[in-house]
Amino acid sequence: MIKTILVATDGSEHAKKALALASDLGAKYNARLVLVHVLLTNARAETLRTLATRRGLSKDQRDLLENYEIDFHREVAAAGAAGGFVTVPPPRELVKAIGRQIMDRAEKAATKAGVKKVVMHTVEGDPAEAILELAASSKASMIIMGSRGLSDFKGLLLGSISHKVSAQAECTCVTVK
């Protein structure tokens, strides 16, 4: 019996498909849906701009997004001239605000699909570990997540989050393309 479904969302297209499946199953089986979003602390400026609903951000947060993009491009240019690699972490307040937007959209989609009980968690840290810990603590019957999220080159080097979760989870895992 499916009682609790954990669905991980980062706002990507695969995560949206995973949410749609989880919501459909949640409504059909009257299951509790546990939404989890791991803060995008390593996201690039373009990714954050794509995910953000600008009108949902305060003026200060919109300014943070603009300045982050400018700072990021400045650092990339400087690193390119020096032949190096650069990482510029996004402002924490901005990442949290965009995370709230992602979760709000996910909750609305789940309730619109007929899910009656939705629980939301926004966490920090390694995404695979955070998903596994939350699945265990919420006694998830099933984890549903996208096969590919927002990660790019790092995911190729370290292995995908969905692969790590499915290999280590104690419950059924469904990966959605």
Disulfide bonds with the S-S distance in Angstrom:
none
